[in-house]
Amino acid sequence: MRIMGLDVGDKTIGVAISDAFGLTAQGIETIRIEPHKSYWERLYALCKQYEVNKIVVGLPKNMNGTLGPQAEKVIKFKKKLKKRTGILVETWDERLSTVAAERTLLEADVSRKKRKAVIDKMAAVFILQGYLDANHQTDKLL
């Protein structure tokens, strides 16, 4: 059983998946949100393919911790996702995940064109890895 991490934007959804032990996150793809295509079907297919038992969606909080319009969209998305998949869906504070992903890609000297193609997938990795690390530490304390 694995955990899926999502970075939900207005145009794309970055997708990451944990390893079977829940220790590491790997980016798997970026799904385009297009009105004439069902991205829900693709998300569901990925959940089945990877035997996902939990989904973690990045919640874009403001720097002061409040929720803005984009966070409200993500909360609505979370509710729809749970209803469509029947899988437990949690949110995870994603503040600065895209900034961290961008910095990592810049340090790796990835071209602007390639960065644009993978930034959402990388942000999903940062979201999921943060969640995995926090929960792994909690498990060790118990």
SEZARO-918097 format. One line per 4 residues: for each residue x negated, y negated, z of N, C-alpha, C. Coordinates in steps of 0.1 Angstrom, whole numbers. Last residue first. Layout:
BEGIN
X Y Z X Y Z X Y Z  ...
***
This chain:
BEGIN
-66 -67 191 -56 -59 198 -62 -46 203  -86 -79 177 -85 -83 190 -75 -75 198  -84 -68 151 -95 -64 159 -94 -68 174  -60 -81 142 -60 -66 145 -72 -62 153
-70 -107 139 -60 -104 149 -59 -89 152  -88 -102 118 -93 -107 130 -83 -104 142  -69 -96 98 -79 -86 102 -85 -90 115  -55 -120 95 -48 -109 101 -58 -97 105
-75 -137 84 -68 -141 97 -62 -128 103  -81 -123 61 -92 -125 71 -85 -128 85  -57 -123 47 -63 -111 51 -73 -112 62  -54 -151 43 -44 -144 50 -50 -130 56
-76 -157 28 -74 -163 40 -64 -156 49  -70 -141 5 -82 -138 14 -81 -144 27  -47 -154 -5 -46 -140 0 -58 -137 9  -59 -179 -12 -47 -178 -3 -46 -164 3
-79 -172 -29 -82 -179 -17 -71 -178 -7  -64 -160 -50 -74 -152 -43 -77 -159 -29  -49 -181 -59 -42 -170 -53 -52 -161 -45  -70 -196 -70 -63 -202 -58 -55 -190 -51
-76 -179 -92 -86 -181 -81 -79 -186 -68  -52 -183 -106 -56 -169 -102 -66 -170 -90  -55 -210 -112 -44 -206 -104 -46 -192 -98  -79 -210 -128 -78 -218 -115 -67 -213 -106
-83 -200 -153 -84 -191 -142 -81 -197 -128  -80 -219 -173 -74 -206 -175 -74 -198 -163  -96 -240 -164 -82 -242 -165 -74 -229 -166  -121 -228 -167 -116 -231 -153 -101 -233 -153
-124 -228 -194 -123 -215 -187 -117 -217 -173  -126 -255 -199 -116 -247 -206 -113 -234 -198  -149 -263 -184 -136 -268 -181 -124 -260 -187  -170 -234 -176 -166 -245 -184 -152 -250 -181
-187 -228 -146 -177 -223 -155 -172 -236 -163  -207 -229 -126 -209 -235 -139 -199 -230 -150  -202 -222 -101 -206 -211 -110 -208 -216 -124  -194 -246 -91 -207 -241 -87 -212 -230 -95
-168 -246 -103 -178 -256 -107 -192 -252 -103  -156 -225 -89 -158 -224 -104 -168 -234 -109  -156 -236 -63 -163 -224 -66 -166 -222 -81  -140 -259 -67 -154 -260 -63 -162 -248 -66
-115 -246 -73 -122 -255 -83 -137 -257 -80  -110 -233 -49 -112 -226 -61 -119 -234 -72  -108 -256 -32 -118 -246 -30 -121 -237 -42  -85 -267 -44 -98 -275 -43 -109 -265 -41
-66 -248 -39 -70 -251 -53 -83 -259 -54  -66 -248 -11 -70 -236 -18 -74 -239 -32  -57 -271 3 -71 -271 -2 -75 -258 -9  -32 -253 20 -39 -266 18 -54 -264 14
-16 -231 23 -26 -231 12 -33 -245 10  -4 -211 47 -8 -225 44 -19 -225 34  19 -187 35 5 -190 41 1 -204 37  49 -168 39 41 -179 34 28 -181 42
60 -135 29 56 -144 39 49 -156 32  83 -110 22 76 -122 17 73 -131 28  89 -76 17 87 -86 27 78 -98 21  110 -68 -11 97 -67 -4 96 -79 6
130 -71 -29 133 -63 -16 120 -61 -8  130 -85 -52 121 -74 -51 124 -65 -39  150 -105 -51 148 -98 -63 139 -85 -61  147 -115 -25 160 -110 -29 158 -101 -42
121 -125 -25 125 -114 -16 138 -107 -20  124 -144 -45 114 -133 -47 118 -122 -38  141 -163 -34 145 -156 -46 137 -143 -48  125 -172 -12 138 -165 -10 143 -157 -22
103 -183 -26 101 -172 -17 114 -164 -14  116 -204 -40 110 -193 -47 108 -181 -38  122 -220 -18 133 -215 -26 128 -203 -34  95 -226 -10 104 -219 0 116 -213 -8
86 -240 -32 80 -227 -29 89 -219 -19  102 -263 -31 103 -254 -42 98 -240 -39  91 -273 -7 105 -270 -7 108 -260 -19  66 -279 -16 67 -269 -5 82 -264 -5
71 -300 -33 66 -288 -38 67 -277 -28  81 -320 -14 89 -315 -25 84 -302 -31  64 -312 17 69 -321 7 78 -314 -3  61 -308 52 64 -302 39 70 -312 29
32 -317 72 46 -318 68 48 -310 55  5 -317 77 13 -305 81 27 -306 78  -10 -337 67 -6 -339 81 3 -327 85  -14 -328 41 -26 -328 50 -21 -330 64
15 -308 32 7 -320 32 -4 -319 42  14 -274 21 17 -284 31 9 -297 28  23 -251 0 15 -263 -1 20 -274 9  19 -218 7 28 -229 10 20 -242 10
15 -189 -12 9 -201 -7 19 -212 -5  29 -159 -2 30 -170 -11 24 -182 -4  24 -125 -1 20 -137 6 20 -149 -4  42 -95 2 38 -106 -7 35 -119 2
39 -60 7 41 -74 13 35 -84 3  35 -38 -7 45 -37 4 47 -50 11  29 -26 -39 29 -38 -30 39 -36 -19  19 -9 -60 25 -4 -48 25 -14 -36
10 -19 -84 1 -19 -73 6 -14 -60  34 -15 -99 21 -10 -104 11 -9 -92  53 -30 -85 55 -15 -87 41 -9 -90  43 -56 -88 46 -50 -74 47 -35 -75
43 -58 -115 30 -58 -108 32 -52 -94  71 -58 -120 63 -48 -126 49 -47 -119  78 -82 -107 83 -70 -102 75 -58 -107  64 -101 -123 61 -100 -109 66 -86 -103
78 -96 -147 64 -94 -147 59 -92 -132  104 -104 -141 102 -90 -145 87 -87 -144  100 -131 -136 104 -123 -125 101 -108 -128  95 -143 -160 83 -140 -151 87 -132 -139
111 -139 -188 113 -136 -174 100 -133 -167  113 -167 -210 107 -154 -206 109 -152 -192  123 -192 -214 128 -182 -223 122 -168 -220  109 -209 -195 123 -207 -194 129 -195 -202
79 -197 -180 86 -202 -193 101 -199 -192  52 -197 -164 66 -198 -161 72 -205 -173  26 -173 -168 32 -186 -172 47 -186 -169  5 -159 -145 18 -157 -152 23 -171 -156
-27 -147 -143 -19 -159 -142 -6 -157 -151  -41 -119 -125 -36 -126 -137 -29 -139 -133  -58 -110 -103 -54 -101 -114 -49 -108 -127  -83 -114 -80 -74 -121 -89 -71 -111 -100
-85 -97 -49 -90 -98 -63 -79 -105 -71  -95 -96 -15 -85 -100 -25 -92 -102 -39  -101 -72 11 -105 -81 1 -94 -84 -9  -87 -56 30 -99 -64 34 -103 -75 24
-68 -36 27 -63 -50 31 -75 -58 36  -73 -12 16 -76 -14 30 -71 -27 36  -69 -15 -11 -60 -6 -4 -62 -7 11  -72 -50 -18 -77 -37 -19 -68 -28 -10
-46 -73 -29 -56 -68 -19 -61 -54 -24  -44 -95 -56 -39 -83 -50 -50 -79 -40  -29 -125 -71 -41 -118 -65 -35 -105 -58  -19 -148 -95 -16 -136 -88 -29 -129 -83
-4 -180 -101 -16 -172 -99 -13 -160 -91  20 -191 -122 19 -184 -109 5 -176 -110  27 -223 -137 21 -210 -137 22 -204 -123  42 -247 -136 40 -240 -149 34 -226 -148
43 -253 -109 55 -256 -117 54 -249 -131  30 -226 -89 31 -240 -94 43 -242 -102  20 -204 -64 31 -208 -73 31 -223 -76  0 -180 -59 -1 -194 -59 9 -199 -69
3 -150 -40 7 -158 -51 4 -173 -49  -9 -117 -33 -9 -132 -30 -5 -140 -42  2 -86 -21 0 -95 -32 0 -109 -27  -12 -58 -5 -6 -71 -3 -8 -79 -16
-5 -22 -8 -13 -34 -9 -5 -47 -7  -8 12 0 0 0 0 -9 -12 0
***
